Amino acid sequence: MALSQCSLFWSSAAYRLSDAAYPSLKPLASWTRDLCQRMDQFARWATTAHPPVLFWLSGFTFPTGFLTAVLQASARNNKVSVDTLSWEFVVATMEDSHLLSPPKDGVYIRGLYLQGAGWDKKGACLVEAEAMRLVCPIPTIHFRPTENRKKTAKSVYVCPCYYFPVRAGGGGMPSFVVGVELKSGAVPPDHWVKRGTALLMSLDS
């Protein structure tokens, strides 16, 4: 089979494979590396019997289920109703190597990509994307359950997080995962709405 035919076969079969594995838009080589990383995360977790300090959310086939479980665990630990909990998001200003222990409540989420904007590490806010750069990694985010949280501030953009770049979803699975609140920086949140700014859990390459 010619190389071009192999590529066509793989791309057309990707969603069918998702029925047995997980949805993905990656070509075969990238998909294989992605699969190995997923297996490594869960193998380490099973071997040590301790959850990782930094969770790779993209490694979960159903990330919404994992996030719901985190909220439920927080509700039990703090003896509150899970219905009163919502997320507070804190983007790390330090490197992952300095995050040596899990947070007291919630989880550290790594490996997300920002599309349609850049990230100012010092200011911990959104900025314009660099020229010719479609996506950029965003630092690890602390997903912290908070009880009876107040309304979103005017200077905050509720950034939609999608499972993969096809935002409408595919393979019978919706792509939207969660809305992540990010500081909008020097411009109002509507600016990023017009930019179509979003977080992606995985790319198509």
VOGU-370916 format. One line per field, with one value per residue: residue in three letters; x, y, z of N, C-alpha, C in turn; chain; residue number from 1. Coordinates in Angstrom, 2 decimals, always signed. Layout:
code [ALA,...]
n.px [X,...]
n.py [Y,...]
n.pz [Z,...]
ca.px [X,...]
ca.py [Y,...]
ca.pz [Z,...]
c.px [X,...]
c.py [Y,...]
c.pz [Z,...]
unit [A,...]
pos [NUM,...]
REM end
This chain:
code [MET,ALA,LEU,SER,GLN,CYS,SER,LEU,PHE,TRP,SER,SER,ALA,ALA,TYR,ARG,LEU,SER,ASP,ALA,ALA,TYR,PRO,SER,LEU,LYS,PRO,LEU,ALA,SER,TRP,THR,ARG,ASP,LEU,CYS,GLN,ARG,MET,ASP,GLN,PHE,ALA,ARG,TRP,ALA,THR,THR,ALA,HIS,PRO,PRO,VAL,LEU,PHE,TRP,LEU,SER,GLY,PHE,THR,PHE,PRO,THR,GLY,PHE,LEU,THR,ALA,VAL,LEU,GLN,ALA,SER,ALA,ARG,ASN,ASN,LYS,VAL,SER,VAL,ASP,THR,LEU,SER,TRP,GLU,PHE,VAL,VAL,ALA,THR,MET,GLU,ASP,SER,HIS,LEU,LEU,SER,PRO,PRO,LYS,ASP,GLY,VAL,TYR,ILE,ARG,GLY,LEU,TYR,LEU,GLN,GLY,ALA,GLY,TRP,ASP,LYS,LYS,GLY,ALA,CYS,LEU,VAL,GLU,ALA,GLU,ALA,MET,ARG,LEU,VAL,CYS,PRO,ILE,PRO,THR,ILE,HIS,PHE,ARG,PRO,THR,GLU,ASN,ARG,LYS,LYS,THR,ALA,LYS,SER,VAL,TYR,VAL,CYS,PRO,CYS,TYR,TYR,PHE,PRO,VAL,ARG,ALA,GLY,GLY,GLY,GLY,MET,PRO,SER,PHE,VAL,VAL,GLY,VAL,GLU,LEU,LYS,SER,GLY,ALA,VAL,PRO,PRO,ASP,HIS,TRP,VAL,LYS,ARG,GLY,THR,ALA,LEU,LEU,MET,SER,LEU,ASP,SER]
n.px [+0.85,+0.61,+2.27,+0.65,-1.84,-1.89,-1.95,-4.42,-6.10,-5.65,-6.55,-9.24,-10.02,-9.71,-11.80,-13.38,-11.74,-11.86,-14.10,-13.27,-11.08,-10.20,-11.35,-9.57,-7.61,-5.13,-2.34,-1.02,+1.63,+1.87,-0.39,+0.29,+2.44,+1.02,-0.73,+1.10,+1.96,-0.39,-0.78,+1.47,+0.98,-1.20,-0.12,+1.98,+0.47,-1.02,+1.03,+2.35,+0.25,-0.56,-2.05,-0.95,+1.04,+0.78,-1.80,-2.40,-4.76,-5.61,-5.09,-7.23,-10.02,-12.62,-12.70,-14.47,-15.80,-13.73,-13.21,-15.65,-15.52,-13.45,-14.66,-16.65,-15.10,-13.94,-16.21,-16.99,-14.75,-14.82,-17.28,-19.59,-22.28,-22.13,-23.35,-23.00,-20.50,-18.07,-15.69,-12.55,-9.90,-6.44,-3.65,-0.44,+2.55,+5.04,+7.57,+6.83,+8.52,+8.81,+6.50,+5.91,+4.25,+0.83,-2.03,-3.85,-6.56,-8.47,-6.94,-3.85,-3.60,-2.05,-0.56,-2.30,-3.34,-3.28,-5.31,-5.60,-4.67,-2.02,+0.09,+0.91,+3.32,+4.40,+2.50,+0.35,-1.86,-3.98,-2.62,-1.94,-1.47,+1.67,+3.11,+2.20,+1.86,-0.20,-1.07,-0.22,+1.49,-0.02,+0.73,+0.70,-2.46,-4.25,-7.01,-9.37,-11.78,-14.46,-16.65,-19.90,-19.26,-18.55,-19.84,-18.37,-15.59,-15.40,-13.10,-12.33,-12.01,-14.06,-12.84,-13.44,-12.77,-11.69,-11.88,-10.57,-9.28,-11.51,-14.21,-16.90,-17.12,-17.05,-17.24,-19.35,-18.94,-19.06,-17.06,-16.59,-15.39,-14.96,-15.44,-12.87,-11.71,-9.87,-7.60,-8.22,-6.38,-5.05,-7.20,-10.81,-12.93,-14.58,-12.99,-11.47,-13.44,-14.20,-11.85,-12.02,-10.80,-9.56,-9.04,-7.23,-7.22,-5.85,-3.98,-4.06,-1.86]
n.py [-1.20,+2.19,+5.11,+7.43,+6.26,+4.81,+6.88,+8.03,+5.88,+5.61,+8.11,+7.99,+5.90,+6.67,+7.66,+5.40,+3.69,+5.01,+4.08,+1.77,+2.62,+5.70,+9.00,+10.68,+12.88,+12.61,+11.74,+8.44,+7.96,+9.97,+9.36,+6.87,+7.52,+9.11,+7.22,+5.58,+7.37,+7.73,+5.12,+4.95,+6.89,+5.76,+3.30,+3.99,+5.13,+2.92,+1.23,+2.60,+3.12,+5.62,+8.67,+10.76,+13.77,+15.83,+15.88,+14.57,+15.60,+15.13,+12.49,+11.02,+9.21,+10.00,+12.88,+14.61,+12.98,+12.36,+14.92,+15.39,+13.40,+14.39,+16.66,+15.38,+13.94,+16.06,+17.18,+15.15,+15.08,+17.60,+17.66,+18.79,+19.69,+18.43,+19.86,+22.48,+23.15,+24.53,+25.32,+26.85,+28.48,+28.44,+29.53,+28.25,+29.94,+29.04,+26.62,+23.22,+21.45,+22.40,+21.85,+19.75,+18.30,+17.22,+19.47,+20.76,+20.66,+19.70,+19.43,+19.40,+20.29,+19.49,+20.06,+21.34,+23.22,+26.48,+28.15,+30.68,+32.76,+34.10,+33.48,+35.27,+34.71,+36.07,+38.06,+36.42,+36.18,+36.48,+37.21,+38.69,+36.34,+35.07,+35.97,+33.91,+31.70,+29.24,+27.75,+27.49,+26.16,+26.16,+27.03,+24.70,+24.18,+24.82,+23.17,+23.98,+23.05,+25.04,+26.34,+27.71,+29.80,+33.13,+35.32,+35.43,+37.56,+40.77,+41.09,+38.65,+35.94,+33.38,+30.61,+28.25,+24.77,+22.23,+18.81,+17.99,+19.60,+19.81,+21.40,+20.89,+18.30,+14.68,+11.27,+10.43,+11.68,+14.57,+17.55,+19.63,+20.28,+21.76,+25.05,+27.28,+29.71,+32.51,+35.21,+38.16,+40.05,+42.99,+43.64,+43.57,+40.70,+40.10,+40.49,+38.19,+36.41,+37.09,+36.40,+33.73,+32.24,+29.41,+26.53,+23.57,+20.06,+18.23,+18.00,+18.01,+16.87]
n.pz [+0.00,-0.88,+0.53,+0.64,+0.44,+2.78,+4.70,+4.09,+4.67,+7.44,+8.45,+7.81,+9.34,+11.93,+13.62,+13.79,+15.22,+17.59,+18.86,+20.06,+21.47,+22.01,+21.12,+18.52,+16.51,+15.54,+13.41,+12.57,+13.74,+15.74,+17.21,+18.24,+19.96,+21.72,+22.81,+24.19,+26.16,+27.58,+28.58,+30.19,+32.17,+33.61,+34.31,+36.04,+38.06,+38.94,+39.79,+41.88,+43.52,+44.20,+43.26,+40.51,+40.93,+39.08,+36.87,+33.70,+31.86,+29.28,+28.94,+29.78,+28.69,+29.19,+30.30,+31.62,+33.40,+35.16,+36.29,+37.54,+39.48,+41.04,+42.15,+43.65,+45.49,+46.88,+48.00,+49.79,+51.51,+52.66,+53.71,+52.46,+50.24,+46.96,+45.01,+45.66,+44.92,+42.72,+40.11,+40.72,+39.14,+38.97,+37.44,+37.22,+38.19,+38.36,+37.39,+36.38,+37.68,+40.21,+41.48,+43.71,+45.36,+45.71,+45.55,+48.43,+48.04,+45.23,+41.92,+40.04,+36.72,+33.75,+30.47,+28.62,+25.71,+24.31,+22.09,+19.69,+21.18,+23.29,+26.19,+29.05,+31.25,+33.47,+34.06,+34.30,+32.50,+29.57,+26.34,+23.11,+20.49,+19.30,+16.12,+13.41,+14.98,+15.91,+18.11,+21.61,+24.45,+27.71,+31.08,+33.89,+35.44,+38.38,+39.32,+41.44,+43.73,+44.85,+47.28,+46.98,+45.09,+43.99,+41.35,+38.04,+37.53,+35.85,+34.39,+33.52,+31.30,+30.26,+29.21,+26.80,+27.00,+24.94,+23.82,+21.47,+18.42,+16.63,+17.27,+17.33,+18.00,+17.63,+16.44,+18.02,+20.42,+22.40,+22.07,+23.86,+27.15,+29.65,+31.02,+31.44,+33.60,+32.76,+33.20,+31.42,+30.70,+29.16,+27.62,+27.14,+28.04,+25.82,+23.61,+23.35,+22.89,+20.28,+19.03,+19.11,+21.07,+22.76,+24.87,+24.25,+24.63,+23.17,+20.10,+16.46,+15.39]
ca.px [+0.00,+1.41,+2.25,-0.52,-3.01,-1.85,-2.39,-5.85,-6.76,-5.59,-7.41,-10.64,-10.30,-9.44,-13.00,-13.85,-10.90,-12.23,-15.12,-12.58,-10.05,-10.60,-11.36,-8.30,-7.41,-3.71,-1.86,-0.66,+2.83,+1.54,-1.39,+1.01,+3.14,-0.02,-1.20,+2.14,+1.94,-1.58,-0.52,+2.49,+0.36,-2.01,+0.75,+2.65,-0.56,-1.35,+2.21,+2.64,-1.00,-0.77,-2.31,+0.15,+0.95,+0.25,-2.64,-2.50,-6.19,-5.81,-4.93,-8.49,-10.98,-13.77,-12.19,-15.55,-16.04,-12.66,-13.41,-16.79,-15.04,-12.66,-15.63,-17.31,-14.13,-13.81,-17.45,-16.94,-13.70,-15.18,-18.63,-20.52,-23.01,-21.39,-24.07,-22.56,-19.12,-17.73,-14.25,-11.72,-8.74,-5.23,-2.59,+0.84,+3.58,+6.32,+7.74,+6.26,+9.50,+8.69,+5.25,+6.39,+3.21,-0.50,-2.67,-4.71,-7.88,-8.44,-5.87,-3.05,-3.83,-0.99,-0.64,-3.31,-2.84,-4.07,-5.49,-6.19,-4.10,-0.78,+0.00,+1.94,+3.59,+4.61,+1.23,-0.66,-3.04,-3.97,-2.05,-2.05,-0.60,+2.81,+2.85,+2.32,+1.78,-1.62,-1.32,+0.92,+1.17,-0.31,+1.27,-0.18,-3.57,-4.84,-8.47,-9.65,-13.20,-14.79,-18.05,-20.69,-18.38,-19.19,-19.90,-17.11,-15.21,-15.51,-11.81,-12.02,-12.58,-14.39,-12.25,-13.90,-11.74,-12.20,-11.13,-9.68,-9.52,-12.85,-14.97,-18.25,-17.07,-17.01,-17.22,-20.38,-18.49,-18.93,-15.69,-16.49,-15.12,-15.22,-15.06,-11.78,-11.63,-8.52,-7.55,-8.26,-5.25,-5.26,-8.40,-11.99,-13.15,-15.20,-11.92,-11.07,-14.59,-14.08,-10.68,-12.30,-9.78,-9.99,-8.04,-7.34,-6.56,-4.96,-3.86,-4.27,-0.56]
ca.py [+0.00,+3.41,+5.94,+8.30,+5.43,+4.49,+8.07,+8.17,+4.81,+5.92,+9.24,+7.59,+4.89,+7.20,+7.73,+4.04,+3.19,+5.66,+3.27,+0.78,+3.27,+7.05,+9.88,+11.33,+13.36,+12.52,+10.72,+7.19,+8.06,+10.79,+8.61,+5.81,+8.16,+9.53,+6.01,+5.17,+8.31,+7.40,+3.88,+5.23,+7.61,+4.86,+2.26,+4.57,+5.30,+1.58,+0.66,+3.30,+3.22,+7.02,+9.47,+11.66,+15.16,+16.56,+15.02,+14.85,+15.44,+14.59,+11.04,+10.39,+9.12,+10.79,+13.85,+15.19,+12.03,+12.53,+16.18,+15.20,+12.59,+15.28,+17.46,+14.51,+13.66,+17.28,+17.33,+14.20,+15.47,+18.84,+17.46,+19.75,+19.15,+18.60,+20.86,+23.83,+23.31,+24.89,+25.38,+28.05,+28.11,+29.20,+29.12,+28.26,+30.88,+28.36,+25.45,+21.97,+20.78,+22.93,+21.36,+18.44,+17.60,+17.60,+20.54,+20.30,+20.38,+19.81,+18.75,+20.14,+19.79,+19.91,+19.60,+21.99,+24.14,+27.68,+28.47,+31.99,+33.73,+33.70,+33.54,+36.04,+33.98,+37.00,+38.69,+35.37,+36.61,+36.29,+38.24,+38.33,+35.24,+35.43,+35.85,+32.60,+30.64,+28.95,+27.27,+27.52,+25.49,+27.01,+26.37,+23.84,+24.91,+24.22,+23.10,+23.96,+23.13,+26.14,+26.32,+28.94,+30.77,+34.34,+35.42,+35.68,+38.97,+41.35,+41.01,+37.23,+35.29,+31.97,+30.00,+26.86,+23.75,+21.18,+17.56,+18.07,+20.83,+19.86,+21.84,+20.34,+16.92,+13.64,+9.90,+10.27,+12.29,+16.03,+17.99,+20.56,+19.64,+22.64,+26.44,+27.63,+31.16,+33.05,+36.67,+38.63,+40.94,+44.41,+43.81,+42.95,+39.31,+39.99,+40.45,+36.79,+35.74,+37.34,+35.67,+32.29,+31.68,+28.20,+25.57,+22.26,+18.99,+17.53,+18.62,+17.07,+16.50]
ca.pz [+0.00,-0.98,+1.74,+0.62,+0.70,+4.22,+5.43,+3.88,+5.41,+8.87,+8.79,+7.70,+10.37,+13.27,+14.44,+14.04,+16.29,+18.85,+19.52,+20.89,+22.27,+22.39,+19.94,+18.23,+15.15,+15.27,+12.49,+13.25,+14.57,+16.91,+17.99,+18.95,+21.08,+22.66,+23.49,+25.13,+27.28,+28.36,+29.31,+31.20,+33.29,+34.42,+34.84,+37.20,+39.09,+39.47,+40.44,+43.13,+44.30,+44.54,+42.07,+40.16,+41.39,+37.93,+36.04,+32.27,+31.62,+27.94,+28.99,+30.15,+27.60,+29.61,+31.28,+32.43,+34.49,+36.14,+36.98,+38.44,+40.61,+41.91,+42.90,+44.62,+46.56,+47.68,+48.77,+50.91,+52.45,+53.35,+54.23,+51.87,+49.09,+45.71,+44.20,+46.03,+44.49,+41.35,+39.94,+40.69,+38.34,+39.26,+36.53,+37.93,+37.76,+38.52,+36.54,+36.92,+38.52,+41.56,+42.06,+44.19,+46.10,+45.25,+46.34,+49.52,+47.48,+43.78,+41.19,+39.07,+35.37,+32.84,+29.09,+27.80,+24.69,+24.11,+20.68,+19.47,+22.14,+23.95,+27.64,+29.74,+32.49,+34.58,+34.40,+34.45,+31.77,+28.12,+25.48,+21.70,+20.08,+18.47,+14.68,+12.78,+15.99,+16.08,+19.47,+22.52,+25.73,+28.85,+32.28,+34.69,+36.06,+39.57,+39.34,+42.86,+44.06,+45.74,+47.68,+46.83,+44.48,+43.48,+39.90,+37.36,+37.46,+34.51,+33.71,+33.33,+30.12,+30.46,+28.03,+26.62,+26.82,+24.05,+23.80,+20.32,+17.66,+16.04,+18.46,+17.29,+18.47,+16.62,+16.96,+19.04,+21.67,+22.33,+22.27,+24.99,+28.43,+30.78,+30.82,+32.35,+33.76,+32.60,+33.21,+30.04,+30.44,+28.87,+26.79,+27.77,+27.65,+24.49,+22.63,+23.16,+22.27,+18.84,+18.57,+19.17,+21.94,+23.46,+25.33,+23.62,+25.35,+22.23,+18.77,+15.35,+14.83]
c.px [+0.89,+1.25,+1.01,-1.79,-3.09,-2.38,-3.89,-6.62,-6.80,-6.53,-8.88,-11.04,-10.21,-10.67,-13.55,-13.04,-11.30,-13.32,-14.47,-11.55,-10.53,-10.56,-10.02,-8.27,-5.96,-3.40,-1.28,+0.54,+2.54,+0.55,-0.70,+1.76,+2.15,-0.52,-0.19,+2.16,+0.74,-1.33,+0.48,+1.88,-0.40,-1.18,+1.48,+1.67,-0.87,-0.19,+2.47,+1.45,-1.24,-1.05,-1.15,-0.06,+0.34,-0.54,-2.61,-3.94,-6.47,-5.68,-6.18,-9.43,-12.22,-13.32,-13.26,-15.88,-14.99,-12.87,-14.60,-16.38,-14.23,-13.60,-16.31,-16.38,-13.97,-15.05,-17.45,-15.92,-14.08,-16.60,-19.59,-21.23,-22.22,-22.06,-23.64,-21.15,-19.02,-16.21,-13.69,-10.42,-7.57,-4.12,-1.25,+1.80,+4.97,+6.37,+7.18,+7.22,+9.44,+7.39,+5.49,+5.32,+1.84,-1.09,-3.55,-6.10,-7.82,-7.25,-5.10,-3.25,-2.76,-1.34,-1.73,-2.67,-3.82,-4.12,-6.16,-5.71,-2.75,-0.95,+1.20,+2.18,+3.74,+3.30,+0.11,-1.97,-2.88,-3.33,-2.24,-1.05,+0.56,+2.47,+3.12,+2.30,+0.31,-1.97,-0.05,+0.53,+0.88,+0.22,+0.22,-1.23,-4.08,-6.35,-8.86,-11.16,-13.44,-16.29,-18.69,-19.86,-19.16,-19.16,-18.52,-16.82,-15.25,-14.22,-11.38,-12.75,-12.83,-14.01,-12.75,-12.73,-12.35,-11.28,-10.13,-10.08,-10.89,-13.83,-16.39,-18.30,-17.05,-16.96,-18.24,-20.02,-18.41,-17.51,-15.54,-16.32,-15.52,-14.83,-14.04,-11.64,-10.17,-8.59,-7.40,-7.16,-5.68,-6.51,-9.60,-12.18,-13.75,-14.16,-11.54,-12.21,-14.50,-12.89,-10.94,-11.31,-10.33,-8.78,-8.30,-6.61,-5.60,-5.00,-4.10,-2.97,+0.31]
c.py [+1.24,+4.25,+6.82,+7.52,+5.06,+5.66,+8.25,+7.13,+5.13,+7.04,+8.86,+6.60,+5.44,+7.21,+6.34,+3.41,+3.78,+4.89,+2.25,+1.43,+4.63,+7.93,+10.57,+11.75,+13.24,+11.51,+9.54,+7.33,+8.83,+10.07,+7.54,+6.38,+8.59,+8.34,+5.54,+6.07,+8.04,+6.15,+4.11,+5.93,+6.65,+3.72,+2.75,+4.70,+3.96,+0.99,+1.28,+3.36,+4.64,+7.79,+10.39,+13.05,+16.03,+15.59,+15.51,+14.57,+14.83,+13.07,+10.30,+10.36,+9.96,+11.78,+14.47,+14.29,+12.16,+13.81,+16.10,+14.41,+13.44,+16.14,+16.61,+14.19,+14.86,+17.48,+16.39,+14.64,+16.68,+18.81,+18.56,+19.07,+19.42,+19.65,+22.28,+24.13,+23.70,+25.06,+26.78,+27.64,+29.04,+28.68,+29.29,+29.28,+30.28,+27.14,+24.20,+21.27,+21.25,+22.50,+19.91,+17.65,+18.07,+18.71,+19.95,+19.95,+20.58,+19.09,+19.75,+19.48,+20.36,+19.53,+20.20,+22.98,+25.30,+28.01,+29.84,+33.05,+33.22,+33.82,+34.28,+35.39,+34.92,+37.64,+37.71,+35.77,+36.35,+37.48,+37.80,+37.22,+35.76,+35.20,+34.43,+31.45,+30.39,+28.51,+27.42,+26.80,+26.51,+26.30,+25.52,+24.69,+24.13,+24.31,+22.92,+24.07,+24.23,+26.13,+27.70,+30.06,+31.95,+34.35,+35.74,+37.17,+39.46,+41.21,+39.57,+36.68,+33.82,+31.22,+28.56,+25.93,+22.60,+19.97,+17.54,+19.25,+20.93,+20.16,+21.29,+18.90,+15.95,+12.28,+9.66,+10.89,+13.80,+16.46,+18.90,+19.81,+20.54,+24.07,+26.84,+29.15,+31.61,+34.57,+37.18,+39.63,+42.38,+44.68,+43.17,+41.51,+39.14,+39.91,+39.01,+35.95,+35.87,+36.61,+34.16,+31.56,+30.49,+27.43,+24.24,+21.22,+18.23,+18.24,+17.56,+16.69,+15.85]
c.pz [+0.00,+0.28,+1.79,+0.90,+2.18,+5.04,+5.31,+4.67,+6.89,+9.25,+8.74,+8.79,+11.78,+14.15,+14.73,+15.19,+17.63,+19.58,+20.45,+21.81,+22.74,+21.15,+19.75,+16.77,+14.72,+14.18,+13.27,+14.18,+15.86,+17.81,+18.82,+20.15,+22.16,+23.47,+24.53,+26.36,+28.18,+29.22,+30.43,+32.41,+34.19,+35.01,+36.09,+38.38,+39.75,+40.26,+41.81,+44.08,+44.81,+43.26,+41.77,+40.74,+40.31,+37.06,+34.59,+31.87,+30.26,+27.90,+29.40,+28.95,+27.91,+30.69,+32.15,+33.61,+35.58,+36.95,+37.94,+39.67,+41.58,+42.76,+43.98,+45.79,+47.47,+48.57,+49.97,+51.96,+53.28,+53.90,+53.78,+50.72,+47.81,+44.82,+44.52,+45.53,+43.02,+41.29,+40.08,+40.03,+38.64,+38.36,+37.24,+37.33,+37.90,+37.60,+37.22,+37.88,+39.97,+42.24,+42.49,+44.94,+45.61,+46.09,+47.44,+49.04,+45.97,+43.18,+40.33,+37.71,+34.43,+31.40,+28.23,+26.84,+24.51,+22.63,+20.55,+20.43,+22.61,+25.44,+28.21,+31.10,+33.68,+35.02,+34.64,+33.77,+30.28,+27.43,+24.04,+21.37,+19.24,+17.00,+14.20,+13.79,+16.32,+17.49,+20.30,+23.80,+26.82,+30.10,+32.99,+35.42,+37.27,+39.46,+40.80,+43.11,+45.08,+46.02,+47.52,+46.23,+43.92,+41.95,+39.32,+37.27,+36.02,+33.71,+33.43,+32.11,+30.44,+29.18,+27.88,+26.38,+26.03,+24.06,+22.66,+19.45,+16.98,+17.16,+18.48,+17.79,+17.31,+17.25,+18.05,+20.37,+21.52,+22.66,+23.50,+26.30,+29.59,+30.38,+31.88,+32.41,+33.72,+32.62,+31.78,+29.70,+30.16,+28.05,+27.49,+27.29,+26.26,+23.38,+22.32,+22.63,+20.74,+18.24,+18.48,+20.05,+22.73,+23.95,+24.65,+24.46,+24.46,+20.89,+17.70,+14.67,+15.89]
unit [A,A,A,A,A,A,A,A,A,A,A,A,A,A,A,A,A,A,A,A,A,A,A,A,A,A,A,A,A,A,A,A,A,A,A,A,A,A,A,A,A,A,A,A,A,A,A,A,A,A,A,A,A,A,A,A,A,A,A,A,A,A,A,A,A,A,A,A,A,A,A,A,A,A,A,A,A,A,A,A,A,A,A,A,A,A,A,A,A,A,A,A,A,A,A,A,A,A,A,A,A,A,A,A,A,A,A,A,A,A,A,A,A,A,A,A,A,A,A,A,A,A,A,A,A,A,A,A,A,A,A,A,A,A,A,A,A,A,A,A,A,A,A,A,A,A,A,A,A,A,A,A,A,A,A,A,A,A,A,A,A,A,A,A,A,A,A,A,A,A,A,A,A,A,A,A,A,A,A,A,A,A,A,A,A,A,A,A,A,A,A,A,A,A,A,A,A,A,A,A,A,A,A,A,A]
pos [1,2,3,4,5,6,7,8,9,10,11,12,13,14,15,16,17,18,19,20,21,22,23,24,25,26,27,28,29,30,31,32,33,34,35,36,37,38,39,40,41,42,43,44,45,46,47,48,49,50,51,52,53,54,55,56,57,58,59,60,61,62,63,64,65,66,67,68,69,70,71,72,73,74,75,76,77,78,79,80,81,82,83,84,85,86,87,88,89,90,91,92,93,94,95,96,97,98,99,100,101,102,103,104,105,106,107,108,109,110,111,112,113,114,115,116,117,118,119,120,121,122,123,124,125,126,127,128,129,130,131,132,133,134,135,136,137,138,139,140,141,142,143,144,145,146,147,148,149,150,151,152,153,154,155,156,157,158,159,160,161,162,163,164,165,166,167,168,169,170,171,172,173,174,175,176,177,178,179,180,181,182,183,184,185,186,187,188,189,190,191,192,193,194,195,196,197,198,199,200,201,202,203,204,205]
REM end
